[in-house]
Amino acid sequence: MTTVFREHVPSADGGHPELRARLEHHARERFGDRFDPRRGVVRLERSVHRLRPGVGDVTASRLRDPAVALFAALNPGHAEGDELCCVCPVEEANLTAAGRRFLGADP
């Protein structure tokens, strides 16, 4: 999310409270008790959503990226199938330069 969008939740600064409230509302509505609001994670059935070994590994070199470090801290169970909930305004004004290029918004 940090590569494409300026404002998003989760983020290193905690994100805008309104976005966080929106995320929590939708996650509770959709996932009920499987949503952990403290971490912003949905705990799904592990047998269905577990990653294959070698897919999504968080290595020491990847942890040097602040976005990866934040992801790993917030979602330590990602390899077992836990999903980190995210939300952002999907609008041109919220795109980073990379997001504009990726989505073809730059002329």
Sequence and secondary structure as in RCSB ss.txt:
>XXXX:A:sequence
MTTVFREHVPSADGGHPELRARLEHHARERFGDRFDPRRGVVRLERSVHRLRPGVGDVTASRLRDPAVALFAALN
PGHAEGDELCCVCPVEEANLTAAGRRFLGADP
>XXXX:A:secstr
 TTTBSS BS TT   HHHHHHHHHHHHHHHGGGEETTTTEE   HHHH   TTSS   TTGGGSHHHHHHHHH 
TTGGGT EE  B   SGGGB HHHHHHHT   
